[in-house]
Amino acid sequence: MQDGIITLNPRSGLNQDRRTRAGRSAGKKHRKRVRPLNVREREIFLGTIQGQWLGPLFRNDGGCGLRPGEAYALRPFDVDLKTRKIHVHRSVKD
């Protein structure tokens, strides 16, 4: 538009970019506030699921800082019990 090649801005009908102030405030309406568990809540949760088939997954997530998609995509050969390391090579999308 500034060079006079086009007369209409192709972005004029789109929502504001999230990098702008208007875009950030518009995005806040739809965001949910995430509040992680505190230490006491985490211990209660882990105690409740102890012995359940997903128990090791949640215990591992809390101790390693893996994203949920990374934890779900783990395979047995990704975990090295000798060196106590987890190799993250993939992730699962929702």
ROSE-725512 format. One record per atom (N, C-alpha, C, O): residue number from 0; residue in one letter; atom name; z, x, y. Coordinates in Angstrom, 3 decimals. Layout:
REM residues N
+-----+--------+-------+----------+----------+----------+
: num : residu : atome :       zz :       xx :       yy :
+-----+--------+-------+----------+----------+----------+
: NUM :      A :    CA :        Z :        X :        Y :
...
+-----+--------+-------+----------+----------+----------+
END
This chain:
REM residues 94
+-----+--------+-------+----------+----------+----------+
: num : residu : atome :       zz :       xx :       yy :
+-----+--------+-------+----------+----------+----------+
:   0 :      M :     N :    0.000 :    0.819 :   -1.181 :
:   0 :      M :    CA :    0.000 :    0.000 :    0.000 :
:   0 :      M :     C :    0.000 :    0.867 :    1.249 :
:   0 :      M :     O :   -0.723 :    0.583 :    2.204 :
:   1 :      Q :     N :    0.800 :    1.914 :    1.246 :
:   1 :      Q :    CA :    0.897 :    2.766 :    2.430 :
:   1 :      Q :     C :   -0.424 :    3.450 :    2.747 :
:   1 :      Q :     O :   -0.729 :    3.703 :    3.913 :
:   2 :      D :     N :   -1.208 :    3.750 :    1.719 :
:   2 :      D :    CA :   -2.499 :    4.416 :    1.930 :
:   2 :      D :     C :   -3.624 :    3.432 :    2.208 :
:   2 :      D :     O :   -4.751 :    3.849 :    2.476 :
:   3 :      G :     N :   -3.342 :    2.132 :    2.151 :
:   3 :      G :    CA :   -4.355 :    1.128 :    2.424 :
:   3 :      G :     C :   -5.281 :    0.850 :    1.261 :
:   3 :      G :     O :   -6.304 :    0.190 :    1.444 :
:   4 :      I :     N :   -4.957 :    1.333 :    0.063 :
:   4 :      I :    CA :   -5.817 :    1.125 :   -1.106 :
:   4 :      I :     C :   -5.615 :   -0.273 :   -1.673 :
:   4 :      I :     O :   -6.576 :   -0.930 :   -2.075 :
:   5 :      I :     N :   -4.359 :   -0.732 :   -1.706 :
:   5 :      I :    CA :   -4.071 :   -2.080 :   -2.191 :
:   5 :      I :     C :   -3.372 :   -2.850 :   -1.076 :
:   5 :      I :     O :   -2.770 :   -2.254 :   -0.182 :
:   6 :      T :     N :   -3.455 :   -4.180 :   -1.134 :
:   6 :      T :    CA :   -2.854 :   -4.990 :   -0.065 :
:   6 :      T :     C :   -1.550 :   -5.650 :   -0.480 :
:   6 :      T :     O :   -0.802 :   -6.129 :    0.372 :
:   7 :      L :     N :   -1.267 :   -5.681 :   -1.780 :
:   7 :      L :    CA :   -0.068 :   -6.333 :   -2.283 :
:   7 :      L :     C :    0.706 :   -5.373 :   -3.171 :
:   7 :      L :     O :    0.119 :   -4.672 :   -3.995 :
:   8 :      N :     N :    2.009 :   -5.340 :   -3.004 :
:   8 :      N :    CA :    2.872 :   -4.479 :   -3.813 :
:   8 :      N :     C :    3.003 :   -5.089 :   -5.212 :
:   8 :      N :     O :    3.504 :   -6.207 :   -5.334 :
:   9 :      P :     N :    2.569 :   -4.391 :   -6.277 :
:   9 :      P :    CA :    2.659 :   -4.952 :   -7.632 :
:   9 :      P :     C :    4.087 :   -5.201 :   -8.083 :
:   9 :      P :     O :    4.301 :   -6.000 :   -8.995 :
:  10 :      R :     N :    5.072 :   -4.547 :   -7.480 :
:  10 :      R :    CA :    6.476 :   -4.722 :   -7.859 :
:  10 :      R :     C :    7.157 :   -5.845 :   -7.107 :
:  10 :      R :     O :    8.324 :   -6.136 :   -7.368 :
:  11 :      S :     N :    6.470 :   -6.476 :   -6.193 :
:  11 :      S :    CA :    7.119 :   -7.463 :   -5.329 :
:  11 :      S :     C :    7.721 :   -8.634 :   -6.107 :
:  11 :      S :     O :    8.710 :   -9.211 :   -5.656 :
:  12 :      G :     N :    7.167 :   -8.995 :   -7.239 :
:  12 :      G :    CA :    7.689 :  -10.111 :   -8.012 :
:  12 :      G :     C :    8.724 :   -9.731 :   -9.041 :
:  12 :      G :     O :    9.285 :  -10.607 :   -9.699 :
:  13 :      L :     N :    8.992 :   -8.456 :   -9.199 :
:  13 :      L :    CA :    9.944 :   -7.990 :  -10.211 :
:  13 :      L :     C :   11.352 :   -7.936 :   -9.656 :
:  13 :      L :     O :   11.549 :   -7.907 :   -8.442 :
:  14 :      N :     N :   12.347 :   -7.923 :  -10.564 :
:  14 :      N :    CA :   13.746 :   -7.752 :  -10.153 :
:  14 :      N :     C :   13.934 :   -6.378 :   -9.541 :
:  14 :      N :     O :   13.157 :   -5.456 :   -9.785 :
:  15 :      Q :     N :   14.966 :   -6.263 :   -8.751 :
:  15 :      Q :    CA :   15.286 :   -4.978 :   -8.140 :
:  15 :      Q :     C :   15.616 :   -3.963 :   -9.226 :
:  15 :      Q :     O :   16.155 :   -4.317 :  -10.274 :
:  16 :      D :     N :   15.298 :   -2.738 :   -8.976 :
:  16 :      D :    CA :   15.618 :   -1.643 :   -9.894 :
:  16 :      D :     C :   17.131 :   -1.460 :   -9.925 :
:  16 :      D :     O :   17.791 :   -1.631 :   -8.900 :
:  17 :      R :     N :   17.693 :   -1.114 :  -11.084 :
:  17 :      R :    CA :   19.145 :   -0.922 :  -11.211 :
:  17 :      R :     C :   19.648 :    0.250 :  -10.376 :
:  17 :      R :     O :   20.845 :    0.346 :  -10.106 :
:  18 :      R :     N :   18.759 :    1.132 :   -9.971 :
:  18 :      R :    CA :   19.205 :    2.268 :   -9.162 :
:  18 :      R :     C :   19.480 :    1.875 :   -7.722 :
:  18 :      R :     O :   20.100 :    2.640 :   -6.983 :
:  19 :      T :     N :   19.029 :    0.695 :   -7.308 :
:  19 :      T :    CA :   19.281 :    0.244 :   -5.946 :
:  19 :      T :     C :   20.576 :   -0.548 :   -5.903 :
:  19 :      T :     O :   21.063 :   -1.000 :   -6.940 :
:  20 :      R :     N :   21.129 :   -0.716 :   -4.731 :
:  20 :      R :    CA :   22.371 :   -1.462 :   -4.585 :
:  20 :      R :     C :   22.193 :   -2.910 :   -5.052 :
:  20 :      R :     O :   23.064 :   -3.454 :   -5.731 :
:  21 :      A :     N :   21.073 :   -3.532 :   -4.691 :
:  21 :      A :    CA :   20.824 :   -4.915 :   -5.099 :
:  21 :      A :     C :   20.703 :   -5.014 :   -6.616 :
:  21 :      A :     O :   21.194 :   -5.971 :   -7.215 :
:  22 :      G :     N :   20.059 :   -4.043 :   -7.238 :
:  22 :      G :    CA :   19.900 :   -4.057 :   -8.688 :
:  22 :      G :     C :   21.214 :   -3.885 :   -9.415 :
:  22 :      G :     O :   21.445 :   -4.524 :  -10.442 :
:  23 :      R :     N :   22.084 :   -3.023 :   -8.894 :
:  23 :      R :    CA :   23.383 :   -2.809 :   -9.531 :
:  23 :      R :     C :   24.253 :   -4.054 :   -9.434 :
:  23 :      R :     O :   24.916 :   -4.422 :  -10.404 :
:  24 :      S :     N :   24.258 :   -4.702 :   -8.280 :
:  24 :      S :    CA :   25.103 :   -5.892 :   -8.131 :
:  24 :      S :     C :   24.570 :   -7.046 :   -8.972 :
:  24 :      S :     O :   25.354 :   -7.851 :   -9.475 :
:  25 :      A :     N :   23.239 :   -7.142 :   -9.134 :
:  25 :      A :    CA :   22.659 :   -8.197 :   -9.972 :
:  25 :      A :     C :   23.008 :   -7.959 :  -11.430 :
:  25 :      A :     O :   23.258 :   -8.917 :  -12.162 :
:  26 :      G :     N :   23.031 :   -6.710 :  -11.871 :
:  26 :      G :    CA :   23.338 :   -6.387 :  -13.262 :
:  26 :      G :     C :   24.791 :   -6.621 :  -13.619 :
:  26 :      G :     O :   25.104 :   -6.839 :  -14.789 :
:  27 :      K :     N :   25.692 :   -6.582 :  -12.640 :
:  27 :      K :    CA :   27.113 :   -6.755 :  -12.913 :
:  27 :      K :     C :   27.436 :   -8.155 :  -13.397 :
:  27 :      K :     O :   28.430 :   -8.350 :  -14.097 :
:  28 :      K :     N :   26.623 :   -9.131 :  -13.041 :
:  28 :      K :    CA :   26.883 :  -10.504 :  -13.446 :
:  28 :      K :     C :   26.848 :  -10.654 :  -14.958 :
:  28 :      K :     O :   27.582 :  -11.470 :  -15.513 :
:  29 :      H :     N :   26.011 :   -9.884 :  -15.627 :
:  29 :      H :    CA :   25.791 :  -10.056 :  -17.052 :
:  29 :      H :     C :   26.529 :   -9.036 :  -17.908 :
:  29 :      H :     O :   26.493 :   -9.130 :  -19.135 :
:  30 :      R :     N :   27.189 :   -8.074 :  -17.297 :
:  30 :      R :    CA :   27.896 :   -7.049 :  -18.074 :
:  30 :      R :     C :   29.258 :   -7.547 :  -18.507 :
:  30 :      R :     O :   29.959 :   -8.229 :  -17.760 :
:  31 :      K :     N :   29.614 :   -7.195 :  -19.719 :
:  31 :      K :    CA :   30.954 :   -7.497 :  -20.202 :
:  31 :      K :     C :   31.818 :   -6.269 :  -19.976 :
:  31 :      K :     O :   31.355 :   -5.137 :  -20.114 :
:  32 :      R :     N :   33.044 :   -6.497 :  -19.637 :
:  32 :      R :    CA :   33.965 :   -5.382 :  -19.438 :
:  32 :      R :     C :   34.462 :   -4.918 :  -20.804 :
:  32 :      R :     O :   35.008 :   -5.707 :  -21.576 :
:  33 :      V :     N :   34.271 :   -3.645 :  -21.092 :
:  33 :      V :    CA :   34.703 :   -3.081 :  -22.371 :
:  33 :      V :     C :   36.051 :   -2.408 :  -22.170 :
:  33 :      V :     O :   36.210 :   -1.570 :  -21.282 :
:  34 :      R :     N :   37.017 :   -2.778 :  -22.996 :
:  34 :      R :    CA :   38.333 :   -2.157 :  -22.928 :
:  34 :      R :     C :   38.656 :   -1.603 :  -24.300 :
:  34 :      R :     O :   38.853 :   -2.369 :  -25.243 :
:  35 :      P :     N :   38.715 :   -0.282 :  -24.430 :
:  35 :      P :    CA :   39.031 :    0.303 :  -25.733 :
:  35 :      P :     C :   40.463 :   -0.018 :  -26.144 :
:  35 :      P :     O :   41.314 :   -0.335 :  -25.313 :
:  36 :      L :     N :   40.701 :    0.072 :  -27.441 :
:  36 :      L :    CA :   42.049 :   -0.155 :  -27.955 :
:  36 :      L :     C :   42.974 :    0.959 :  -27.491 :
:  36 :      L :     O :   42.565 :    2.116 :  -27.403 :
:  37 :      N :     N :   44.225 :    0.609 :  -27.194 :
:  37 :      N :    CA :   45.195 :    1.660 :  -26.916 :
:  37 :      N :     C :   45.724 :    2.168 :  -28.264 :
:  37 :      N :     O :   45.349 :    1.643 :  -29.313 :
:  38 :      V :     N :   46.578 :    3.169 :  -28.241 :
:  38 :      V :    CA :   47.048 :    3.809 :  -29.476 :
:  38 :      V :     C :   47.749 :    2.800 :  -30.386 :
:  38 :      V :     O :   47.510 :    2.788 :  -31.593 :
:  39 :      R :     N :   48.601 :    1.968 :  -29.826 :
:  39 :      R :    CA :   49.345 :    0.996 :  -30.630 :
:  39 :      R :     C :   48.394 :   -0.018 :  -31.272 :
:  39 :      R :     O :   48.518 :   -0.321 :  -32.459 :
:  40 :      E :     N :   47.444 :   -0.544 :  -30.486 :
:  40 :      E :    CA :   46.482 :   -1.509 :  -31.009 :
:  40 :      E :     C :   45.619 :   -0.892 :  -32.110 :
:  40 :      E :     O :   45.305 :   -1.547 :  -33.104 :
:  41 :      R :     N :   45.245 :    0.362 :  -31.923 :
:  41 :      R :    CA :   44.415 :    1.053 :  -32.930 :
:  41 :      R :     C :   45.176 :    1.193 :  -34.253 :
:  41 :      R :     O :   44.614 :    0.961 :  -35.323 :
:  42 :      E :     N :   46.449 :    1.573 :  -34.173 :
:  42 :      E :    CA :   47.254 :    1.726 :  -35.391 :
:  42 :      E :     C :   47.446 :    0.392 :  -36.100 :
:  42 :      E :     O :   47.412 :    0.337 :  -37.329 :
:  43 :      I :     N :   47.648 :   -0.682 :  -35.345 :
:  43 :      I :    CA :   47.792 :   -2.016 :  -35.953 :
:  43 :      I :     C :   46.490 :   -2.399 :  -36.649 :
:  43 :      I :     O :   46.503 :   -2.886 :  -37.780 :
:  44 :      F :     N :   45.372 :   -2.178 :  -35.969 :
:  44 :      F :    CA :   44.068 :   -2.514 :  -36.545 :
:  44 :      F :     C :   43.818 :   -1.718 :  -37.828 :
:  44 :      F :     O :   43.432 :   -2.291 :  -38.847 :
:  45 :      L :     N :   44.036 :   -0.401 :  -37.782 :
:  45 :      L :    CA :   43.788 :    0.428 :  -38.967 :
:  45 :      L :     C :   44.720 :    0.065 :  -40.116 :
:  45 :      L :     O :   44.323 :    0.119 :  -41.280 :
:  46 :      G :     N :   45.961 :   -0.307 :  -39.794 :
:  46 :      G :    CA :   46.886 :   -0.741 :  -40.839 :
:  46 :      G :     C :   46.456 :   -2.047 :  -41.476 :
:  46 :      G :     O :   46.658 :   -2.263 :  -42.671 :
:  47 :      T :     N :   45.864 :   -2.915 :  -40.675 :
:  47 :      T :    CA :   45.414 :   -4.211 :  -41.174 :
:  47 :      T :     C :   44.224 :   -4.078 :  -42.113 :
:  47 :      T :     O :   44.135 :   -4.807 :  -43.102 :
:  48 :      I :     N :   43.313 :   -3.162 :  -41.821 :
:  48 :      I :    CA :   42.102 :   -3.030 :  -42.642 :
:  48 :      I :     C :   42.245 :   -1.992 :  -43.749 :
:  48 :      I :     O :   41.285 :   -1.730 :  -44.475 :
:  49 :      Q :     N :   43.425 :   -1.400 :  -43.888 :
:  49 :      Q :    CA :   43.618 :   -0.401 :  -44.938 :
:  49 :      Q :     C :   43.361 :   -1.033 :  -46.302 :
:  49 :      Q :     O :   43.878 :   -2.108 :  -46.603 :
:  50 :      G :     N :   42.570 :   -0.369 :  -47.111 :
:  50 :      G :    CA :   42.221 :   -0.877 :  -48.424 :
:  50 :      G :     C :   40.973 :   -1.741 :  -48.430 :
:  50 :      G :     O :   40.463 :   -2.076 :  -49.499 :
:  51 :      Q :     N :   40.472 :   -2.108 :  -47.263 :
:  51 :      Q :    CA :   39.231 :   -2.875 :  -47.167 :
:  51 :      Q :     C :   38.052 :   -1.919 :  -47.266 :
:  51 :      Q :     O :   38.202 :   -0.725 :  -47.007 :
:  52 :      W :     N :   36.891 :   -2.425 :  -47.634 :
:  52 :      W :    CA :   35.735 :   -1.552 :  -47.838 :
:  52 :      W :     C :   35.235 :   -0.923 :  -46.544 :
:  52 :      W :     O :   34.620 :    0.142 :  -46.592 :
:  53 :      L :     N :   35.474 :   -1.541 :  -45.385 :
:  53 :      L :    CA :   35.057 :   -0.957 :  -44.113 :
:  53 :      L :     C :   36.142 :   -0.079 :  -43.484 :
:  53 :      L :     O :   35.924 :    0.517 :  -42.429 :
:  54 :      G :     N :   37.294 :    0.000 :  -44.120 :
:  54 :      G :    CA :   38.397 :    0.793 :  -43.584 :
:  54 :      G :     C :   38.025 :    2.232 :  -43.262 :
:  54 :      G :     O :   38.286 :    2.692 :  -42.151 :
:  55 :      P :     N :   37.416 :    2.968 :  -44.214 :
:  55 :      P :    CA :   37.050 :    4.355 :  -43.918 :
:  55 :      P :     C :   36.067 :    4.491 :  -42.754 :
:  55 :      P :     O :   36.124 :    5.467 :  -42.005 :
:  56 :      L :     N :   35.173 :    3.524 :  -42.600 :
:  56 :      L :    CA :   34.220 :    3.570 :  -41.492 :
:  56 :      L :     C :   34.946 :    3.502 :  -40.147 :
:  56 :      L :     O :   34.675 :    4.309 :  -39.257 :
:  57 :      F :     N :   35.857 :    2.557 :  -39.994 :
:  57 :      F :    CA :   36.573 :    2.425 :  -38.731 :
:  57 :      F :     C :   37.535 :    3.588 :  -38.497 :
:  57 :      F :     O :   37.699 :    4.034 :  -37.361 :
:  58 :      R :     N :   38.170 :    4.083 :  -39.557 :
:  58 :      R :    CA :   39.066 :    5.237 :  -39.397 :
:  58 :      R :     C :   38.263 :    6.451 :  -38.950 :
:  58 :      R :     O :   38.712 :    7.212 :  -38.093 :
:  59 :      N :     N :   37.090 :    6.635 :  -39.518 :
:  59 :      N :    CA :   36.212 :    7.743 :  -39.156 :
:  59 :      N :     C :   35.725 :    7.609 :  -37.715 :
:  59 :      N :     O :   35.722 :    8.590 :  -36.971 :
:  60 :      D :     N :   35.313 :    6.401 :  -37.313 :
:  60 :      D :    CA :   34.822 :    6.186 :  -35.950 :
:  60 :      D :     C :   35.869 :    6.571 :  -34.917 :
:  60 :      D :     O :   35.568 :    7.250 :  -33.935 :
:  61 :      G :     N :   37.076 :    6.140 :  -35.144 :
:  61 :      G :    CA :   38.133 :    6.420 :  -34.168 :
:  61 :      G :     C :   38.487 :    7.885 :  -34.075 :
:  61 :      G :     O :   38.884 :    8.353 :  -33.008 :
:  62 :      G :     N :   38.356 :    8.617 :  -35.157 :
:  62 :      G :    CA :   38.723 :   10.024 :  -35.158 :
:  62 :      G :     C :   37.621 :   10.963 :  -34.720 :
:  62 :      G :     O :   37.899 :   12.072 :  -34.264 :
:  63 :      C :     N :   36.384 :   10.541 :  -34.848 :
:  63 :      C :    CA :   35.250 :   11.438 :  -34.577 :
:  63 :      C :     C :   34.507 :   11.128 :  -33.292 :
:  63 :      C :     O :   33.788 :   11.986 :  -32.780 :
:  64 :      G :     N :   34.657 :    9.946 :  -32.767 :
:  64 :      G :    CA :   33.945 :    9.584 :  -31.557 :
:  64 :      G :     C :   32.489 :    9.234 :  -31.772 :
:  64 :      G :     O :   31.681 :    9.322 :  -30.847 :
:  65 :      L :     N :   32.146 :    8.836 :  -32.997 :
:  65 :      L :    CA :   30.770 :    8.435 :  -33.262 :
:  65 :      L :     C :   30.489 :    7.082 :  -32.624 :
:  65 :      L :     O :   31.375 :    6.233 :  -32.524 :
:  66 :      R :     N :   29.263 :    6.893 :  -32.199 :
:  66 :      R :    CA :   28.833 :    5.581 :  -31.749 :
:  66 :      R :     C :   28.687 :    4.702 :  -32.989 :
:  66 :      R :     O :   28.443 :    5.216 :  -34.081 :
:  67 :      P :     N :   28.834 :    3.376 :  -32.837 :
:  67 :      P :    CA :   28.721 :    2.506 :  -34.016 :
:  67 :      P :     C :   27.418 :    2.686 :  -34.780 :
:  67 :      P :     O :   27.435 :    2.738 :  -36.009 :
:  68 :      G :     N :   26.298 :    2.782 :  -34.089 :
:  68 :      G :    CA :   25.008 :    2.954 :  -34.759 :
:  68 :      G :     C :   24.922 :    4.247 :  -35.542 :
:  68 :      G :     O :   24.280 :    4.299 :  -36.592 :
:  69 :      E :     N :   25.572 :    5.305 :  -35.032 :
:  69 :      E :    CA :   25.587 :    6.581 :  -35.748 :
:  69 :      E :     C :   26.444 :    6.481 :  -37.004 :
:  69 :      E :     O :   26.081 :    7.012 :  -38.054 :
:  70 :      A :     N :   27.577 :    5.800 :  -36.892 :
:  70 :      A :    CA :   28.464 :    5.656 :  -38.048 :
:  70 :      A :     C :   27.816 :    4.818 :  -39.143 :
:  70 :      A :     O :   27.936 :    5.144 :  -40.324 :
:  71 :      Y :     N :   27.129 :    3.740 :  -38.766 :
:  71 :      Y :    CA :   26.480 :    2.878 :  -39.760 :
:  71 :      Y :     C :   25.355 :    3.604 :  -40.482 :
:  71 :      Y :     O :   25.061 :    3.296 :  -41.637 :
:  72 :      A :     N :   24.729 :    4.556 :  -39.821 :
:  72 :      A :    CA :   23.582 :    5.251 :  -40.411 :
:  72 :      A :     C :   23.975 :    6.455 :  -41.256 :
:  72 :      A :     O :   23.107 :    7.086 :  -41.860 :
:  73 :      L :     N :   25.264 :    6.790 :  -41.314 :
:  73 :      L :    CA :   25.684 :    7.945 :  -42.113 :
:  73 :      L :     C :   25.387 :    7.734 :  -43.590 :
:  73 :      L :     O :   25.480 :    6.622 :  -44.109 :
:  74 :      R :     N :   25.033 :    8.809 :  -44.243 :
:  74 :      R :    CA :   24.804 :    8.809 :  -45.694 :
:  74 :      R :     C :   25.747 :    9.835 :  -46.308 :
:  74 :      R :     O :   26.228 :   10.722 :  -45.603 :
:  75 :      P :     N :   26.020 :    9.734 :  -47.592 :
:  75 :      P :    CA :   26.986 :   10.655 :  -48.209 :
:  75 :      P :     C :   26.671 :   12.132 :  -47.979 :
:  75 :      P :     O :   27.589 :   12.931 :  -47.791 :
:  76 :      F :     N :   25.397 :   12.509 :  -47.990 :
:  76 :      F :    CA :   25.067 :   13.929 :  -47.815 :
:  76 :      F :     C :   25.189 :   14.378 :  -46.360 :
:  76 :      F :     O :   25.035 :   15.566 :  -46.077 :
:  77 :      D :     N :   25.463 :   13.460 :  -45.428 :
:  77 :      D :    CA :   25.694 :   13.839 :  -44.034 :
:  77 :      D :     C :   27.118 :   14.354 :  -43.815 :
:  77 :      D :     O :   27.407 :   14.968 :  -42.788 :
:  78 :      V :     N :   27.992 :   14.107 :  -44.763 :
:  78 :      V :    CA :   29.393 :   14.498 :  -44.637 :
:  78 :      V :     C :   29.646 :   15.720 :  -45.519 :
:  78 :      V :     O :   29.442 :   15.678 :  -46.732 :
:  79 :      D :     N :   30.093 :   16.807 :  -44.891 :
:  79 :      D :    CA :   30.409 :   18.042 :  -45.619 :
:  79 :      D :     C :   31.929 :   18.160 :  -45.703 :
:  79 :      D :     O :   32.580 :   18.527 :  -44.726 :
:  80 :      L :     N :   32.490 :   17.850 :  -46.862 :
:  80 :      L :    CA :   33.942 :   17.848 :  -47.027 :
:  80 :      L :     C :   34.533 :   19.253 :  -47.004 :
:  80 :      L :     O :   35.691 :   19.423 :  -46.623 :
:  81 :      K :     N :   33.769 :   20.254 :  -47.400 :
:  81 :      K :    CA :   34.289 :   21.623 :  -47.401 :
:  81 :      K :     C :   34.513 :   22.142 :  -45.990 :
:  81 :      K :     O :   35.561 :   22.717 :  -45.691 :
:  82 :      T :     N :   33.524 :   21.938 :  -45.121 :
:  82 :      T :    CA :   33.644 :   22.428 :  -43.738 :
:  82 :      T :     C :   34.222 :   21.376 :  -42.806 :
:  82 :      T :     O :   34.464 :   21.646 :  -41.630 :
:  83 :      R :     N :   34.446 :   20.161 :  -43.339 :
:  83 :      R :    CA :   34.982 :   19.036 :  -42.560 :
:  83 :      R :     C :   34.106 :   18.733 :  -41.352 :
:  83 :      R :     O :   34.599 :   18.544 :  -40.240 :
:  84 :      K :     N :   32.789 :   18.691 :  -41.592 :
:  84 :      K :    CA :   31.835 :   18.388 :  -40.537 :
:  84 :      K :     C :   30.969 :   17.197 :  -40.938 :
:  84 :      K :     O :   30.672 :   16.981 :  -42.114 :
:  85 :      I :     N :   30.577 :   16.434 :  -39.923 :
:  85 :      I :    CA :   29.654 :   15.328 :  -40.120 :
:  85 :      I :     C :   28.380 :   15.665 :  -39.358 :
:  85 :      I :     O :   28.426 :   15.990 :  -38.172 :
:  86 :      H :     N :   27.262 :   15.589 :  -40.031 :
:  86 :      H :    CA :   25.970 :   15.887 :  -39.413 :
:  86 :      H :     C :   25.288 :   14.564 :  -39.067 :
:  86 :      H :     O :   24.920 :   13.797 :  -39.956 :
:  87 :      V :     N :   25.125 :   14.305 :  -37.777 :
:  87 :      V :    CA :   24.528 :   13.057 :  -37.306 :
:  87 :      V :     C :   23.043 :   13.306 :  -37.070 :
:  87 :      V :     O :   22.665 :   14.060 :  -36.173 :
:  88 :      H :     N :   22.198 :   12.659 :  -37.890 :
:  88 :      H :    CA :   20.755 :   12.837 :  -37.789 :
:  88 :      H :     C :   20.027 :   11.570 :  -37.405 :
:  88 :      H :     O :   18.844 :   11.622 :  -37.066 :
:  89 :      R :     N :   20.701 :   10.425 :  -37.449 :
:  89 :      R :    CA :   20.025 :    9.158 :  -37.207 :
:  89 :      R :     C :   21.006 :    8.156 :  -36.630 :
:  89 :      R :     O :   22.214 :    8.392 :  -36.601 :
:  90 :      S :     N :   20.473 :    7.038 :  -36.172 :
:  90 :      S :    CA :   21.281 :    5.958 :  -35.641 :
:  90 :      S :     C :   20.615 :    4.635 :  -35.976 :
:  90 :      S :     O :   19.404 :    4.578 :  -36.189 :
:  91 :      V :     N :   21.396 :    3.587 :  -36.023 :
:  91 :      V :    CA :   20.890 :    2.251 :  -36.293 :
:  91 :      V :     C :   20.990 :    1.448 :  -35.012 :
:  91 :      V :     O :   22.022 :    1.470 :  -34.340 :
:  92 :      K :     N :   19.924 :    0.739 :  -34.669 :
:  92 :      K :    CA :   19.971 :   -0.136 :  -33.493 :
:  92 :      K :     C :   20.415 :   -1.520 :  -33.898 :
:  92 :      K :     O :   20.193 :   -1.951 :  -35.029 :
:  93 :      D :     N :   21.054 :   -2.229 :  -32.951 :
:  93 :      D :    CA :   21.471 :   -3.616 :  -33.201 :
:  93 :      D :     C :   20.274 :   -4.498 :  -33.383 :
:  93 :      D :     O :   20.421 :   -5.701 :  -33.602 :
+-----+--------+-------+----------+----------+----------+
END
